[in-house]
Every structure is written in structure tokens, then in C-alpha cells.
Amino acid sequence: MRAADLHRLARTLREIALLATENVGADRVNAGELAVLEDIAEHPDSTIRDITERTGLAQSLVSRITHAMADAGALKIEPDQADRRRVRIALTAATREAIVDRANNTITEAVSTSTPGLTDDERRTLERHLTEAAALLRRANPRD
């Protein structure tokens, strides 16, 4: 596989993920915002640095996203009790419910929508391979 093919694959997988998480319409968030929200959902009370390390996004972007979402009422930002120079970030209850619900959606329908040229058997094979690839990557990067 060439690097260009990997970029194309990543773009397609992001589109499938956005469909699967129903990240469409008026409340749609961009890929960076979604990565931050999903990370905080999995790791409540994280610091900006923690989120930056896990998502691979720039610290300035993570900071901008979290503060904008806190201003919108989607996140809570509170001082770290152990180190007042840092803050801890958590989702509000409503945001947590929405993000967790969306993250638990299966990808079957999104794969079907995104791959009209494949047969049902080919879609099942693709979903199986994506599941296996995700498991391998989690094993290779246990921090994720």
C-alpha cells in the first residue's frame, strides 16, 4: 500500500465513522472536535496535555476546542486540585449521553451507505477486516 492509498483510506474511514456516529446536521462537529469529545468520554477528568497526547492534535487546538465547548455548555472545565496551574475537563451529562450513545453505534449501516458498489458479502468481509485491523492497532498502541 502506498501512503496516498492510506490517506484515501483514512478519509473514507472518517466518512464512515461520521455516518455511524450520526455526526450530521445542525449539531455536527468537525473531526478534531469529535476526537476531543470521544477522548474525554473515554477518559473523564483529563488535562489538556492528556487529551493532546492521546488524540495527536496540537495542544493549542485542543485548548481552543475545549474552551469553546465549555462556553457552549458541552464540557466542564475545573481547576486540578493537585496542581492549580492545570485544569481537568469532563463532559456534561447531556454531552456524555449523546457521545457515548453515538460511539456505541455499529458501523454496518454506514458501511452499506458508503459502499454502494459492494455486495452484502463483500460488506461483511470489509467490516470483519476493519474490526480485525482495529484490534491489531489497539494491541500495538494500548494507550489509545
Secondary structure as UniProt FT lines:
FT   HELIX           3..20
FT   TURN            21..22
FT   TURN            26..27
FT   HELIX           31..42
FT   TURN            44..45
FT   HELIX           48..55
FT   HELIX           59..71
FT   TURN            72..73
FT   STRAND          75..79
FT   TURN            84..85
FT   STRAND          87..91
FT   HELIX           93..103
FT   HELIX           108..114
FT   TURN            116..117
FT   HELIX           120..140
FT   TURN            142..143
//
